[in-house]
Amino acid sequence: MKKIVLTGGGTAGHVTPQLALIPRLKELGYDIHYIGSRQGIEKSLMAQQPVTYHAIKTGKLRRYFDWKNFTDPFLVIAGAFASLRLMRQIKPDVCFSKGGFVAVPVVIAARMKKVPVLAHESDLTPGLANRISAKFSKKVATTFPECAKTLGQKGIFTGTPLRPELFSGSREKGLKLAGFDGAKPVLMMMGGSQGAQSLNKVLREALPQLLPQFDVLHLCGKGNITQELTETRGYFQAEFLDSPLPDALACADFVLSRAGSNALYEFAALGKPMLLVPIPLSASRGDQILNAKSFEERGLAQVLLQEDLSATSLSAAIKRLQTDAAMLRRNLMNAPAADGTDKVIELIGLIQN
């Protein structure tokens, strides 16, 4: 039986694409092992998957001053030795890394044991962890074509693996979930796991301007429910949705979101006209701004920068999104396939040879 080690963690974006790969890998007969952190999101997301999970010590790679910068290198070294032991024990045929700081020691250990590595980069520019991992990888699959060019001969534009259940939603079930009658177009906001608070606030301030024309389905993130608005007609809020998410997406006519790459390609694959408000440079390395700019330049989305965000500007931008919806849907339909599952699976097989 062929064996594969999957790794990646730190945020859901480093893990959820692997959920699309796991069923396909099982169909192909792989024995799947996952190496991740002891308490990270990857451990909880893999708990219900048919994989063998191995936890290692991990340290975060930072480009700014923090006292943990003096201790975390020792955790990285410990993680590398633990990964090396696991590579000897598992004897995998291939390793697939989705990035994040947990992946670096795993990728290094795989290279030391001559296990071929395929890394995957979600953003337009590689993050620090993947810049390190790329040096130890045979190939780096990318979500954005610009990133593949940056990586040279190692970079291959594949798109990102998308979970098949995203395409199985029911508009009727989504409308029923939110309590909407379908008479008005539905605007869905997904804030993402990071940096949603300011966007949540402005969307709620804009509700008086939006609700006469739209029903609003608001996924606001953990702890962000506003009780005073729970009875507002045409407005539905939830911290997050798990199994009903495909239904919510199916009933959405327009999407308001941050600009994390996995979410962008999910919306693109579903043909959803989107307004993107990327996390600003002051709160990130700027990857979401670049992601959003790429989509805007290709005519796949419209962008409103955080520094221009207000209830008035948001309302105007959403109405402009509605006006341009037909053009955006046409561009999304004609764009290269957003789902990279098949291409990534193919590369996993190729790099073993």
C-alpha positions as CSV (number, residue, x, y, z in Angstrom):
1,M,0.0,0.0,0.0
2,K,1.3,3.5,-0.9
3,K,1.8,5.8,2.0
4,I,1.6,9.6,2.1
5,V,2.3,12.2,4.8
6,L,0.2,15.3,4.8
7,T,1.3,18.3,6.8
8,G,0.3,22.0,7.3
9,G,-1.4,24.0,10.0
10,G,-1.7,27.2,12.0
11,T,-4.9,28.4,10.2
12,A,-7.8,26.6,8.6
13,G,-6.5,27.8,5.2
14,H,-3.5,25.5,5.7
15,V,-5.7,22.5,6.3
16,T,-9.1,22.7,4.5
17,P,-7.7,22.0,1.0
18,Q,-6.4,18.7,2.4
19,L,-9.9,17.8,3.2
20,A,-10.6,17.8,-0.5
21,L,-7.6,15.5,-1.2
22,I,-8.2,12.9,1.5
23,P,-11.2,11.2,-0.2
24,R,-9.4,11.0,-3.5
25,L,-6.2,9.7,-1.9
26,K,-8.2,7.0,-0.1
27,E,-9.8,6.0,-3.5
28,L,-6.3,5.7,-4.9
29,G,-5.3,3.3,-2.0
30,Y,-3.1,5.5,0.0
31,D,-2.4,5.0,3.7
32,I,-2.7,8.6,4.9
33,H,-0.7,10.0,7.8
34,Y,-0.9,13.6,9.0
35,I,1.9,15.3,11.0
36,G,0.7,18.4,12.8
37,S,0.9,20.4,16.0
38,R,-0.3,19.2,19.4
39,Q,-3.1,21.8,19.8
40,G,-3.5,23.5,16.4
41,I,-6.6,23.7,14.3
42,E,-5.3,20.9,12.1
43,K,-5.7,18.4,14.9
44,S,-9.4,19.1,15.4
45,L,-10.1,19.2,11.7
46,M,-8.4,15.9,11.1
47,A,-10.1,14.2,14.1
48,Q,-13.0,12.9,11.9
49,Q,-10.9,12.0,8.9
50,P,-9.6,8.6,8.0
51,V,-6.0,9.5,8.7
52,T,-3.4,8.6,11.4
53,Y,-2.5,11.8,13.2
54,H,1.0,12.4,14.7
55,A,1.6,15.4,16.9
56,I,5.0,17.2,17.1
57,K,6.3,20.2,18.9
58,T,6.2,23.3,16.8
59,G,7.6,26.8,16.9
60,K,6.4,29.8,15.0
61,L,8.5,31.6,12.4
62,R,8.3,35.3,12.9
63,R,9.7,38.3,10.9
64,Y,9.1,40.7,13.9
65,F,10.5,40.9,17.4
66,D,9.0,38.7,20.0
67,W,10.7,37.1,23.0
68,K,9.5,33.7,21.8
69,N,11.9,34.1,18.9
70,F,14.6,33.0,21.4
71,T,12.8,29.8,22.4
72,D,10.8,28.7,19.3
73,P,13.9,27.7,17.3
74,F,14.5,24.9,19.8
75,L,10.9,23.8,19.3
76,V,11.4,23.8,15.5
77,I,14.6,21.6,16.1
78,A,12.6,19.3,18.3
79,G,9.9,19.1,15.7
80,A,12.4,18.2,13.1
81,F,13.9,15.4,15.1
82,A,10.4,14.1,15.9
83,S,9.5,14.3,12.2
84,L,12.6,12.4,11.2
85,R,11.7,9.6,13.6
86,L,8.2,9.5,12.1
87,M,9.6,9.4,8.5
88,R,11.7,6.4,9.5
89,Q,8.7,4.8,11.1
90,I,6.1,5.5,8.4
91,K,8.4,5.2,5.4
92,P,6.1,7.3,3.2
93,D,6.3,7.3,-0.6
94,V,5.5,11.1,-0.8
95,C,4.9,14.1,1.4
96,F,2.4,16.9,0.7
97,S,2.8,20.2,2.6
98,K,0.1,22.9,2.7
99,G,2.4,25.3,4.5
100,G,2.3,27.0,7.9
101,F,5.0,26.9,10.5
102,V,4.3,23.3,11.5
103,A,5.2,22.1,8.0
104,V,8.8,23.3,7.9
105,P,10.4,20.6,10.1
106,V,8.3,17.9,8.4
107,V,9.4,19.0,5.0
108,I,13.1,19.1,6.1
109,A,12.8,15.6,7.6
110,A,11.2,14.3,4.4
111,R,14.0,15.6,2.3
112,M,16.6,14.1,4.7
113,K,14.9,10.7,4.2
114,K,14.7,11.3,0.4
115,V,10.9,11.4,0.5
116,P,9.7,13.5,-2.5
117,V,7.8,16.6,-1.3
118,L,5.1,18.6,-3.1
119,A,4.3,21.9,-1.4
120,H,1.3,24.0,-2.1
121,E,1.1,27.8,-1.8
122,S,-2.3,29.5,-1.5
123,D,-1.4,33.1,-1.8
124,L,0.0,35.2,-4.6
125,T,3.3,35.5,-3.0
126,P,4.9,32.6,-0.9
127,G,4.8,33.0,2.9
128,L,7.9,32.6,4.9
129,A,7.3,28.9,5.8
130,N,6.7,28.0,2.1
131,R,9.7,30.0,1.0
132,I,11.8,27.7,3.3
133,S,9.9,24.6,2.3
134,A,10.3,25.3,-1.4
135,K,14.0,24.7,-1.1
136,F,13.3,21.1,0.1
137,S,10.5,20.4,-2.3
138,K,10.5,18.8,-5.8
139,K,7.6,21.1,-6.9
140,V,5.4,23.8,-5.5
141,A,1.8,23.8,-6.6
142,T,0.2,27.3,-6.6
143,T,-3.2,28.8,-6.4
144,F,-2.3,31.9,-8.4
145,P,-0.5,31.9,-11.7
146,E,1.6,34.8,-10.6
147,C,3.1,32.8,-7.8
148,A,4.1,29.9,-10.1
149,K,6.0,32.4,-12.2
150,T,7.8,33.8,-9.1
151,L,8.9,30.3,-8.1
152,G,10.5,29.5,-11.5
153,Q,10.9,25.9,-12.6
154,K,9.6,24.5,-9.3
155,G,6.3,26.5,-9.5
156,I,3.2,24.9,-11.2
157,F,-0.1,26.7,-11.4
158,T,-2.8,24.2,-10.3
159,G,-5.5,26.2,-8.4
160,T,-6.5,25.0,-5.0
161,P,-8.1,21.7,-3.9
162,L,-11.8,22.4,-3.2
163,R,-14.1,20.2,-1.1
164,P,-16.7,18.5,-3.4
165,E,-19.5,19.1,-0.9
166,L,-19.3,22.9,-1.6
167,F,-21.0,22.1,-5.0
168,S,-23.9,20.2,-3.5
169,G,-25.9,23.0,-1.8
170,S,-29.6,23.7,-2.2
171,R,-30.8,27.3,-2.7
172,E,-34.2,26.3,-1.2
173,K,-32.5,24.9,1.9
174,G,-30.3,28.0,2.3
175,L,-33.2,30.4,2.1
176,K,-35.1,28.3,4.6
177,L,-32.1,28.3,7.0
178,A,-31.9,32.0,6.9
179,G,-35.7,32.6,6.9
180,F,-35.7,34.4,3.6
181,D,-38.5,34.2,1.0
182,G,-36.3,34.6,-2.0
183,A,-38.0,37.8,-3.2
184,K,-34.8,39.8,-2.8
185,P,-31.2,39.0,-3.8
186,V,-29.1,37.5,-1.0
187,L,-25.9,39.1,0.1
188,M,-23.7,36.7,2.1
189,M,-20.8,37.9,4.2
190,M,-18.0,35.5,5.3
191,G,-15.6,37.3,7.5
192,G,-13.1,34.5,7.8
193,S,-11.3,33.4,10.9
194,Q,-9.1,36.5,11.2
195,G,-9.8,40.2,11.1
196,A,-13.5,40.2,10.7
197,Q,-14.5,42.5,13.5
198,S,-14.2,45.8,11.6
199,L,-16.0,44.5,8.6
200,N,-18.8,43.0,10.8
201,K,-19.2,46.4,12.4
202,V,-19.5,48.4,9.1
203,L,-21.8,45.8,7.5
204,R,-24.2,46.2,10.5
205,E,-24.0,50.0,10.2
206,A,-24.9,49.7,6.5
207,L,-28.0,47.4,7.1
208,P,-30.5,50.3,6.9
209,Q,-29.2,51.1,3.5
210,L,-28.9,47.5,2.3
211,L,-32.0,45.8,3.6
212,P,-34.5,47.5,1.4
213,Q,-32.8,45.9,-1.6
214,F,-31.1,42.8,-0.2
215,D,-31.5,40.0,2.3
216,V,-28.2,39.7,4.3
217,L,-26.8,36.3,5.4
218,H,-24.0,37.2,7.8
219,L,-21.4,34.6,9.0
220,C,-19.7,36.8,11.6
221,G,-17.3,34.5,13.4
222,K,-17.0,33.1,16.9
223,G,-18.3,35.4,19.6
224,N,-19.5,38.1,17.2
225,I,-23.3,37.7,17.3
226,T,-25.2,41.0,18.0
227,Q,-28.2,40.1,20.0
228,E,-30.0,43.4,19.3
229,L,-30.2,42.4,15.6
230,T,-31.5,38.9,16.0
231,E,-35.1,39.8,15.1
232,T,-34.2,42.1,12.2
233,R,-36.3,41.2,9.2
234,G,-34.1,40.2,6.2
235,Y,-31.0,39.7,8.3
236,F,-29.6,36.4,9.5
237,Q,-26.5,36.0,11.5
238,A,-24.5,32.9,12.6
239,E,-21.0,32.5,14.0
240,F,-20.2,29.9,11.4
241,L,-21.9,27.1,9.4
242,D,-20.6,23.6,9.0
243,S,-22.7,21.1,7.1
244,P,-25.3,23.8,6.0
245,L,-22.6,26.0,4.4
246,P,-23.1,24.7,0.9
247,D,-26.8,25.5,1.2
248,A,-26.0,29.0,2.4
249,L,-23.6,29.5,-0.5
250,A,-26.2,28.2,-3.0
251,C,-28.7,30.8,-1.9
252,A,-26.2,33.7,-2.1
253,D,-26.4,35.9,-5.1
254,F,-23.4,38.1,-4.0
255,V,-20.6,37.6,-1.5
256,L,-18.8,40.1,0.7
257,S,-15.5,38.8,2.1
258,R,-12.0,39.3,3.2
259,A,-9.5,38.0,0.6
260,G,-8.1,34.8,1.9
261,S,-7.2,32.7,-1.2
262,N,-9.1,29.5,-0.3
263,A,-12.3,31.5,0.1
264,L,-11.7,33.4,-3.1
265,Y,-11.4,30.3,-5.2
266,E,-14.4,28.6,-3.5
267,F,-16.5,31.7,-4.5
268,A,-15.0,31.7,-8.0
269,A,-15.7,28.0,-8.5
270,L,-19.3,28.7,-7.5
271,G,-19.5,31.7,-9.9
272,K,-20.3,34.2,-7.1
273,P,-19.8,38.0,-7.8
274,M,-17.7,39.2,-4.9
275,L,-16.8,42.4,-3.2
276,L,-13.4,41.9,-1.4
277,V,-12.2,43.9,1.6
278,P,-8.7,42.6,2.2
279,I,-7.0,42.7,5.6
280,P,-4.9,45.9,5.5
281,L,-1.1,45.9,5.5
282,S,-1.0,47.2,9.1
283,A,-2.5,43.8,10.2
284,S,-0.9,41.4,7.8
285,R,2.0,40.8,5.4
286,G,-0.2,42.2,2.6
287,D,-1.0,38.9,1.0
288,Q,-4.8,39.5,1.0
289,I,-4.3,42.9,-0.8
290,L,-2.3,41.1,-3.5
291,N,-4.9,38.3,-3.8
292,A,-7.7,40.9,-4.2
293,K,-5.7,42.9,-6.7
294,S,-5.1,39.8,-8.8
295,F,-8.8,39.0,-8.9
296,E,-9.8,42.6,-9.6
297,E,-7.3,42.9,-12.5
298,R,-8.7,39.7,-14.0
299,G,-12.2,41.0,-13.7
300,L,-13.2,38.3,-11.3
301,A,-14.1,40.6,-8.3
302,Q,-14.4,44.1,-7.1
303,V,-12.4,45.6,-4.2
304,L,-13.0,48.1,-1.4
305,L,-9.9,48.8,0.6
306,Q,-10.1,48.9,4.4
307,E,-9.0,52.5,4.6
308,D,-12.0,53.5,2.4
309,L,-14.5,51.4,4.3
310,S,-17.6,53.0,5.8
311,A,-21.3,52.2,5.9
312,T,-21.8,54.6,3.0
313,S,-18.9,53.3,0.8
314,L,-19.8,49.7,1.5
315,S,-23.4,50.3,0.5
316,A,-22.4,52.0,-2.7
317,A,-19.9,49.3,-3.5
318,I,-22.4,46.5,-3.0
319,K,-24.9,48.3,-5.3
320,R,-22.2,48.6,-7.9
321,L,-21.5,44.9,-7.5
322,Q,-25.1,44.2,-8.3
323,T,-24.9,46.4,-11.4
324,D,-21.8,44.6,-12.7
325,A,-23.0,41.1,-11.7
326,A,-23.6,39.8,-15.2
327,M,-20.1,40.9,-16.4
328,L,-18.4,39.3,-13.3
329,R,-20.3,36.0,-13.7
330,R,-19.3,35.9,-17.3
331,N,-15.6,36.5,-16.4
332,L,-15.7,33.8,-13.7
333,M,-17.2,31.3,-16.1
334,N,-14.5,31.9,-18.7
335,A,-11.6,31.9,-16.1
336,P,-9.4,28.8,-15.7
337,A,-10.9,26.1,-13.5
338,A,-10.7,27.2,-9.8
339,D,-10.8,23.7,-8.4
340,G,-7.2,22.3,-8.4
341,T,-8.0,18.9,-6.9
342,D,-7.3,16.9,-10.0
343,K,-4.1,18.7,-10.9
344,V,-2.7,18.4,-7.3
345,I,-3.5,14.6,-7.2
346,E,-1.8,14.2,-10.6
347,L,1.3,16.0,-9.3
348,I,1.4,13.8,-6.1
349,G,1.6,10.8,-8.4
350,L,4.2,12.4,-10.8
351,I,6.8,13.5,-8.2
352,Q,7.1,9.9,-6.9
353,N,8.5,8.8,-10.2
